[in-house]
Amino acid sequence: MGELIHKLGIDWKLLVANIVTFLIVLWVLRKFAFAPILKVLDARRALAAKTVDQEKATREALAGAEAQHKEIAAQARREAGDVLVAARTDAQAMKERLVAEAKAEAEKILTEARSELRRERAAMMDGAKKDLADLVVNAAGAMIEKKSGKAFDAQSAREALDEMQS
């Protein structure tokens, strides 16, 4: 085998020196180059994984916020509808109350007007009765004076007429 190695032109000392040099270079690269490069790669991998996780969490939060927004909007529409229905109901109740109050006030005014009309009518009738009584007394007095020739006492006749009406 020694002859084969010699025929191939391999020098043992040079081969061993190259292997030692290769191992030293490999150790130096591993110690000073590969370790920092692997640290940077690991840091980048961790950062990429963290970014992916954050992006996933952000998408989930966005989906949750959108769902919450839709729910709030739907609830606001429901509440607005409820407020509108309540406002219409209150307006209708207020309208009915105001109409009832107006009817009651109109009825009160009408009742008062009727009472006033009755009082005025009664007063007018009393006045007409007195005027008629005075007219009758005066006419009767004039007829009595004409027929009897004596003076008629209108005051006594009025007093007698008032006693008869009472």
DRENPA-3360 file (N, C-alpha, C; in nm, 2 decimals, always signed):
BEGIN
1 = MGELIHKL = +0.08/-0.11/+0.00/+0.00/+0.00/+0.00/+0.09/+0.12/+0.00 ~ +0.20/+0.12/+0.06/+0.29/+0.23/+0.06/+0.34/+0.26/-0.08 ~ +0.35/+0.16/-0.16/+0.39/+0.19/-0.30/+0.28/+0.25/-0.38 ~ +0.16/+0.21/-0.36/+0.04/+0.27/-0.42/+0.03/+0.42/-0.39 ~ +0.05/+0.45/-0.26/+0.04/+0.59/-0.22/+0.16/+0.66/-0.28 ~ +0.27/+0.61/-0.29/+0.38/+0.68/-0.35/+0.36/+0.70/-0.50 ~ +0.30/+0.60/-0.57/+0.27/+0.61/-0.71/+0.17/+0.72/-0.74 ~ +0.08/+0.73/-0.65/-0.03/+0.84/-0.67/+0.03/+0.97/-0.63;
9 = GIDWKLLV = +0.14/+0.98/-0.58/+0.21/+1.11/-0.54/+0.16/+1.17/-0.42 ~ +0.11/+1.09/-0.32/+0.06/+1.14/-0.20/+0.17/+1.14/-0.10 ~ +0.19/+1.26/-0.03/+0.29/+1.27/+0.07/+0.22/+1.27/+0.20 ~ +0.26/+1.17/+0.29/+0.19/+1.16/+0.42/+0.21/+1.28/+0.51 ~ +0.32/+1.34/+0.51/+0.34/+1.46/+0.59/+0.25/+1.57/+0.54 ~ +0.24/+1.59/+0.41/+0.16/+1.69/+0.36/+0.01/+1.67/+0.38 ~ -0.03/+1.54/+0.37/-0.17/+1.50/+0.39/-0.21/+1.52/+0.53 ~ -0.12/+1.49/+0.63/-0.15/+1.51/+0.77/-0.15/+1.66/+0.80;
17 = ANIVTFLI = -0.06/+1.74/+0.74/-0.06/+1.88/+0.76/-0.19/+1.94/+0.71 ~ -0.24/+1.90/+0.59/-0.36/+1.95/+0.53/-0.48/+1.91/+0.62 ~ -0.48/+1.79/+0.67/-0.59/+1.75/+0.75/-0.59/+1.83/+0.88 ~ -0.48/+1.85/+0.94/-0.47/+1.93/+1.07/-0.51/+2.08/+1.04 ~ -0.46/+2.13/+0.92/-0.50/+2.27/+0.89/-0.65/+2.27/+0.86 ~ -0.71/+2.17/+0.80/-0.85/+2.17/+0.77/-0.93/+2.17/+0.90 ~ -0.88/+2.08/+0.99/-0.95/+2.07/+1.12/-0.94/+2.20/+1.20 ~ -0.83/+2.27/+1.19/-0.81/+2.40/+1.26/-0.90/+2.50/+1.20;
25 = VLWVLRKF = -0.91/+2.51/+1.07/-0.99/+2.60/+1.00/-1.14/+2.57/+1.03 ~ -1.17/+2.44/+1.03/-1.31/+2.40/+1.07/-1.35/+2.45/+1.21 ~ -1.25/+2.42/+1.30/-1.28/+2.46/+1.44/-1.29/+2.62/+1.45 ~ -1.20/+2.69/+1.38/-1.21/+2.84/+1.39/-1.34/+2.89/+1.33 ~ -1.38/+2.83/+1.21/-1.50/+2.87/+1.15/-1.62/+2.84/+1.24 ~ -1.62/+2.72/+1.30/-1.73/+2.68/+1.39/-1.74/+2.77/+1.51 ~ -1.62/+2.81/+1.56/-1.62/+2.89/+1.68/-1.65/+3.03/+1.65 ~ -1.60/+3.09/+1.55/-1.62/+3.23/+1.53/-1.71/+3.27/+1.41;
33 = AFAPILKV = -1.74/+3.18/+1.32/-1.83/+3.22/+1.21/-1.96/+3.15/+1.22 ~ -1.96/+3.01/+1.23/-2.09/+2.94/+1.23/-2.17/+2.97/+1.35 ~ -2.11/+2.98/+1.47/-2.19/+3.01/+1.59/-2.27/+3.14/+1.58 ~ -2.20/+3.25/+1.54/-2.28/+3.38/+1.53/-2.38/+3.37/+1.41 ~ -2.34/+3.30/+1.30/-2.44/+3.29/+1.19/-2.56/+3.21/+1.23 ~ -2.54/+3.10/+1.31/-2.65/+3.02/+1.36/-2.73/+3.10/+1.46 ~ -2.67/+3.18/+1.54/-2.74/+3.26/+1.63/-2.83/+3.36/+1.56 ~ -2.78/+3.42/+1.45/-2.86/+3.52/+1.37/-2.97/+3.44/+1.30;
41 = LDARRALA = -2.94/+3.33/+1.25/-3.05/+3.25/+1.18/-3.16/+3.21/+1.28 ~ -3.11/+3.16/+1.40/-3.21/+3.13/+1.50/-3.29/+3.25/+1.55 ~ -3.23/+3.36/+1.56/-3.30/+3.48/+1.60/-3.40/+3.52/+1.49 ~ -3.36/+3.51/+1.36/-3.45/+3.54/+1.25/-3.57/+3.44/+1.25 ~ -3.54/+3.31/+1.27/-3.64/+3.21/+1.28/-3.74/+3.24/+1.39 ~ -3.69/+3.28/+1.50/-3.78/+3.31/+1.62/-3.86/+3.44/+1.58 ~ -3.79/+3.54/+1.52/-3.86/+3.66/+1.49/-3.97/+3.63/+1.38 ~ -3.94/+3.55/+1.29/-4.04/+3.51/+1.18/-4.16/+3.44/+1.25;
49 = AKTVDQEK = -4.13/+3.35/+1.34/-4.24/+3.27/+1.41/-4.32/+3.37/+1.49 ~ -4.25/+3.46/+1.56/-4.32/+3.56/+1.65/-4.41/+3.65/+1.56 ~ -4.36/+3.69/+1.44/-4.43/+3.77/+1.35/-4.55/+3.70/+1.30 ~ -4.54/+3.57/+1.27/-4.65/+3.49/+1.22/-4.75/+3.48/+1.33 ~ -4.71/+3.45/+1.45/-4.80/+3.44/+1.56/-4.88/+3.57/+1.59 ~ -4.80/+3.68/+1.58/-4.86/+3.82/+1.60/-4.96/+3.84/+1.49 ~ -4.93/+3.81/+1.37/-5.02/+3.83/+1.25/-5.14/+3.75/+1.27 ~ -5.13/+3.63/+1.32/-5.24/+3.54/+1.34/-5.33/+3.60/+1.45;
57 = ATREALAG = -5.27/+3.64/+1.56/-5.34/+3.70/+1.67/-5.41/+3.83/+1.63 ~ -5.34/+3.91/+1.54/-5.40/+4.03/+1.49/-5.52/+4.00/+1.40 ~ -5.51/+3.90/+1.32/-5.63/+3.86/+1.24/-5.75/+3.81/+1.32 ~ -5.71/+3.74/+1.43/-5.82/+3.69/+1.52/-5.88/+3.81/+1.59 ~ -5.80/+3.90/+1.64/-5.85/+4.02/+1.70/-5.94/+4.10/+1.61 ~ -5.89/+4.12/+1.48/-5.97/+4.19/+1.38/-6.10/+4.12/+1.36 ~ -6.10/+3.99/+1.34/-6.22/+3.92/+1.32/-6.32/+3.94/+1.44 ~ -6.26/+3.93/+1.56/-6.34/+3.95/+1.68/-6.40/+4.09/+1.69;
65 = AEAQHKEI = -6.31/+4.19/+1.65/-6.36/+4.33/+1.65/-6.47/+4.35/+1.55 ~ -6.45/+4.29/+1.43/-6.55/+4.30/+1.33/-6.69/+4.24/+1.37 ~ -6.68/+4.13/+1.44/-6.80/+4.06/+1.49/-6.86/+4.15/+1.60 ~ -6.78/+4.20/+1.68/-6.83/+4.29/+1.79/-6.89/+4.42/+1.73 ~ -6.83/+4.47/+1.63/-6.88/+4.59/+1.56/-7.02/+4.56/+1.50 ~ -7.03/+4.44/+1.43/-7.16/+4.40/+1.37/-7.26/+4.39/+1.48 ~ -7.23/+4.33/+1.59/-7.32/+4.30/+1.70/-7.37/+4.44/+1.76 ~ -7.27/+4.53/+1.78/-7.30/+4.66/+1.84/-7.39/+4.74/+1.74;
73 = AAQARREA = -7.36/+4.73/+1.61/-7.44/+4.80/+1.51/-7.59/+4.74/+1.51 ~ -7.60/+4.61/+1.52/-7.73/+4.55/+1.52/-7.80/+4.58/+1.65 ~ -7.73/+4.59/+1.76/-7.80/+4.63/+1.88/-7.84/+4.77/+1.88 ~ -7.76/+4.86/+1.82/-7.79/+5.00/+1.80/-7.92/+5.01/+1.72 ~ -7.92/+4.94/+1.61/-8.04/+4.94/+1.52/-8.17/+4.89/+1.60 ~ -8.15/+4.79/+1.68/-8.27/+4.74/+1.76/-8.31/+4.85/+1.86 ~ -8.21/+4.90/+1.93/-8.24/+5.01/+2.03/-8.31/+5.13/+1.96 ~ -8.26/+5.17/+1.85/-8.32/+5.28/+1.77/-8.46/+5.25/+1.74;
81 = GDVLVAAR = -8.48/+5.13/+1.69/-8.62/+5.09/+1.66/-8.71/+5.09/+1.79 ~ -8.66/+5.04/+1.90/-8.73/+5.04/+2.02/-8.76/+5.19/+2.07 ~ -8.66/+5.27/+2.05/-8.68/+5.42/+2.09/-8.79/+5.48/+2.00 ~ -8.78/+5.44/+1.87/-8.88/+5.50/+1.77/-9.02/+5.45/+1.81 ~ -9.03/+5.32/+1.84/-9.16/+5.27/+1.88/-9.21/+5.34/+2.01 ~ -9.12/+5.35/+2.10/-9.16/+5.42/+2.23/-9.20/+5.56/+2.21 ~ -9.13/+5.63/+2.12/-9.16/+5.77/+2.09/-9.30/+5.78/+2.02 ~ -9.32/+5.69/+1.93/-9.45/+5.69/+1.86/-9.56/+5.66/+1.96;
89 = TDAQAMKE = -9.54/+5.56/+2.05/-9.64/+5.53/+2.15/-9.66/+5.65/+2.25 ~ -9.55/+5.71/+2.29/-9.56/+5.83/+2.38/-9.64/+5.94/+2.30 ~ -9.60/+5.96/+2.18/-9.67/+6.07/+2.10/-9.82/+6.04/+2.09 ~ -9.85/+5.91/+2.06/-10.00/+5.88/+2.05/-10.07/+5.90/+2.18 ~ -10.00/+5.86/+2.29/-10.06/+5.88/+2.42/-10.08/+6.02/+2.45 ~ -9.98/+6.10/+2.42/-9.99/+6.25/+2.44/-10.10/+6.31/+2.36 ~ -10.11/+6.26/+2.23/-10.21/+6.31/+2.15/-10.35/+6.28/+2.20 ~ -10.37/+6.16/+2.25/-10.49/+6.12/+2.31/-10.53/+6.19/+2.43;
97 = RLVAEAKA = -10.42/+6.22/+2.52/-10.44/+6.29/+2.64/-10.48/+6.44/+2.61 ~ -10.41/+6.50/+2.51/-10.44/+6.64/+2.47/-10.58/+6.65/+2.41 ~ -10.62/+6.55/+2.33/-10.75/+6.55/+2.27/-10.86/+6.54/+2.38 ~ -10.83/+6.45/+2.48/-10.92/+6.43/+2.59/-10.93/+6.56/+2.67 ~ -10.82/+6.62/+2.70/-10.82/+6.74/+2.77/-10.90/+6.85/+2.70 ~ -10.87/+6.86/+2.56/-10.94/+6.96/+2.48/-11.09/+6.94/+2.48 ~ -11.13/+6.81/+2.47/-11.27/+6.77/+2.48/-11.33/+6.81/+2.61 ~ -11.26/+6.78/+2.72/-11.31/+6.81/+2.86/-11.32/+6.97/+2.87;
105 = EAEKILTE = -11.22/+7.04/+2.82/-11.23/+7.18/+2.83/-11.34/+7.24/+2.75 ~ -11.36/+7.18/+2.63/-11.47/+7.23/+2.54/-11.61/+7.20/+2.61 ~ -11.62/+7.08/+2.67/-11.74/+7.04/+2.74/-11.76/+7.13/+2.86 ~ -11.65/+7.17/+2.93/-11.66/+7.26/+3.04/-11.71/+7.40/+3.00 ~ -11.65/+7.44/+2.89/-11.69/+7.58/+2.83/-11.84/+7.57/+2.79 ~ -11.87/+7.46/+2.72/-12.01/+7.45/+2.68/-12.11/+7.44/+2.79 ~ -12.07/+7.37/+2.90/-12.16/+7.36/+3.02/-12.17/+7.50/+3.08 ~ -12.06/+7.57/+3.09/-12.06/+7.70/+3.15/-12.15/+7.80/+3.07;
113 = ARSELRRE = -12.13/+7.78/+2.93/-12.21/+7.87/+2.84/-12.36/+7.84/+2.86 ~ -12.40/+7.71/+2.87/-12.54/+7.67/+2.89/-12.59/+7.73/+3.02 ~ -12.51/+7.71/+3.12/-12.55/+7.77/+3.25/-12.57/+7.92/+3.25 ~ -12.48/+7.98/+3.18/-12.49/+8.13/+3.17/-12.61/+8.17/+3.09 ~ -12.64/+8.09/+2.98/-12.75/+8.11/+2.90/-12.88/+8.09/+2.98 ~ -12.89/+7.98/+3.06/-13.00/+7.96/+3.14/-13.02/+8.08/+3.24 ~ -12.91/+8.12/+3.30/-12.92/+8.24/+3.40/-12.97/+8.36/+3.33 ~ -12.92/+8.39/+3.21/-12.96/+8.51/+3.13/-13.10/+8.49/+3.09;
121 = RAAMMDGA = -13.14/+8.37/+3.05/-13.28/+8.35/+3.01/-13.38/+8.37/+3.12 ~ -13.33/+8.31/+3.24/-13.42/+8.33/+3.36/-13.43/+8.47/+3.40 ~ -13.31/+8.54/+3.39/-13.32/+8.69/+3.42/-13.40/+8.76/+3.32 ~ -13.39/+8.72/+3.20/-13.47/+8.79/+3.09/-13.62/+8.76/+3.12 ~ -13.65/+8.64/+3.15/-13.79/+8.60/+3.18/-13.85/+8.67/+3.30 ~ -13.76/+8.68/+3.40/-13.81/+8.76/+3.52/-13.83/+8.91/+3.48 ~ -13.74/+8.96/+3.40/-13.76/+9.10/+3.36/-13.88/+9.12/+3.28 ~ -13.90/+9.02/+3.19/-14.02/+9.02/+3.10/-14.15/+9.01/+3.18;
129 = KKDLADLV = -14.14/+8.92/+3.28/-14.26/+8.90/+3.37/-14.29/+9.03/+3.44 ~ -14.18/+9.10/+3.50/-14.21/+9.22/+3.57/-14.26/+9.33/+3.47 ~ -14.20/+9.34/+3.35/-14.24/+9.43/+3.26/-14.39/+9.41/+3.22 ~ -14.42/+9.28/+3.20/-14.56/+9.24/+3.16/-14.65/+9.27/+3.28 ~ -14.61/+9.25/+3.40/-14.69/+9.27/+3.52/-14.71/+9.42/+3.53 ~ -14.61/+9.50/+3.51/-14.62/+9.65/+3.51/-14.72/+9.69/+3.40 ~ -14.70/+9.63/+3.29/-14.79/+9.67/+3.18/-14.94/+9.64/+3.21 ~ -14.96/+9.52/+3.26/-15.09/+9.47/+3.30/-15.15/+9.56/+3.41;
137 = VNAAGAMI = -15.06/+9.59/+3.51/-15.11/+9.68/+3.62/-15.15/+9.82/+3.57 ~ -15.06/+9.87/+3.48/-15.09/+10.01/+3.43/-15.21/+10.00/+3.34 ~ -15.22/+9.90/+3.26/-15.34/+9.89/+3.17/-15.47/+9.87/+3.25 ~ -15.46/+9.79/+3.35/-15.58/+9.77/+3.44/-15.61/+9.90/+3.51 ~ -15.50/+9.96/+3.56/-15.53/+10.09/+3.63/-15.59/+10.19/+3.54 ~ -15.54/+10.20/+3.42/-15.60/+10.30/+3.32/-15.74/+10.27/+3.29 ~ -15.78/+10.14/+3.28/-15.92/+10.10/+3.26/-16.00/+10.13/+3.38 ~ -15.95/+10.10/+3.50/-16.03/+10.13/+3.62/-16.05/+10.28/+3.63;
145 = EKKSGKAF = -15.95/+10.36/+3.61/-15.96/+10.50/+3.62/-16.06/+10.55/+3.52 ~ -16.06/+10.50/+3.40/-16.15/+10.54/+3.30/-16.29/+10.51/+3.33 ~ -16.31/+10.39/+3.38/-16.45/+10.34/+3.41/-16.50/+10.40/+3.54 ~ -16.41/+10.41/+3.64/-16.46/+10.45/+3.77/-16.44/+10.60/+3.80 ~ -16.34/+10.66/+3.73/-16.31/+10.80/+3.75/-16.23/+10.82/+3.87 ~ -16.19/+10.72/+3.95/-16.11/+10.74/+4.06/-15.96/+10.71/+4.03 ~ -15.87/+10.76/+4.11/-15.73/+10.74/+4.09/-15.69/+10.60/+4.13 ~ -15.61/+10.54/+4.05/-15.57/+10.40/+4.07/-15.44/+10.40/+4.14;
153 = DAQSAREA = -15.43/+10.31/+4.25/-15.30/+10.30/+4.33/-15.22/+10.19/+4.27 ~ -15.13/+10.22/+4.18/-15.04/+10.12/+4.11/-14.95/+10.04/+4.20 ~ -14.91/+10.11/+4.31/-14.82/+10.05/+4.40/-14.89/+9.94/+4.48 ~ -15.01/+9.96/+4.52/-15.08/+9.85/+4.59/-15.11/+9.74/+4.50 ~ -15.14/+9.76/+4.37/-15.17/+9.65/+4.28/-15.04/+9.57/+4.25 ~ -14.93/+9.64/+4.25/-14.80/+9.56/+4.23/-14.77/+9.48/+4.35 ~ -14.79/+9.53/+4.46/-14.76/+9.45/+4.58/-14.86/+9.33/+4.59 ~ -14.98/+9.34/+4.55/-15.07/+9.23/+4.55/-15.03/+9.13/+4.45;
161 = LDEMQS = -14.99/+9.17/+4.33/-14.94/+9.08/+4.23/-14.82/+9.01/+4.27 ~ -14.73/+9.07/+4.34/-14.60/+9.01/+4.39/-14.64/+8.90/+4.49 ~ -14.74/+8.93/+4.58/-14.78/+8.83/+4.68/-14.84/+8.71/+4.61 ~ -14.91/+8.73/+4.50/-14.97/+8.62/+4.43/-14.87/+8.53/+4.36 ~ -14.76/+8.59/+4.32/-14.66/+8.51/+4.25/-14.57/+8.43/+4.35 ~ -14.56/+8.48/+4.47/-14.48/+8.41/+4.57/-14.53/+8.29/+4.62;
% end
